């Protein structure tokens, strides 16, 4: 992700900080969260899926990307 943002900033001719700040406004306006997920949010889903509380979930792809990806 770090390399992607660096490349994105270079492509847009801006700083990495500005690229992150404006990414969802300009390139992903339909994102549900309008921000990048924190790694802790992703690890929380992994822990949940590995727990007995997720025993009813089987054979299904779980998307943890904040609504950026429109299809798998």
Number of C-alpha atoms within 10 A of each C-alpha: 7 8 8 9 16 17 14 17 18 13 10 12 11 13 14 17 12 12 20 17 13 15 18 18 13 10 9 15 13 14 17 12 13 17 18 15 12 8 8 9 12 15 12 11 15 13 12 13 16 11 10 10 10 12 10 8 11 9 6 6 8 11 12 14 15 15 16 17 12 7 6 5
